[in-house]
């Protein structure tokens, strides 16, 4: 069974690039794409992805409130792999506060994303 992945990024270009990268992997299936946090939460509840690739700095109709994202995803088994162009302390704390198992630099996704998805499903 392929790993079900939901992409959540407000950039069409980034989502297309990630989708292309993941389509090369037979063990990974992209089950949906969200353009904001609220949509990602709704799609997670509907699609039950195993891994959510989430940009922690998406522009959305809502301002990201980490506890809101985390509380909305409590009870689901999806693991979050956070992505961002920034890797500063504030971004690391933001990723941690939403329960992300990893924070990846968007500039390095080609090398880091596939291993991060697989690692996200390993028992802690």
C-alpha positions, 0 to 999 in steps of 0.5 A: 500500500502506498503512503498517502500524502496530503500537500498543503502549500499556498504556492501552486509552483511549490505544490506542482514541484512536490507532486512531480517529485512524489509521483516518481515514487511508487510507494507514495500517493498524493491524495490531495492538495490544500492551499491553506490551513483550514482547507488542510484540516478539512482535507485531513479529516476527509482523506485521512492521509498518513503524512501531511507536507505543510508549509508553516508560513502559508497565507490563509484566510486565518492566521495560523494559530499552532494550537488550533492546527494541532487541536484540529488534528488531534485524534488523527494519525497523520504525521506532519512534515513541515516545510519552509523557506526559513529555518530560523528559531521562530520557524522551528518553534512554529513547526514544533508547536503544530506537532511536526516531526520534521522541518525541511528547507524548501530549497533542499526538498529534492534530497530531503523530502522522500526520506522525511516522509518515510521517517515520519511513519517510523515509530518514535 
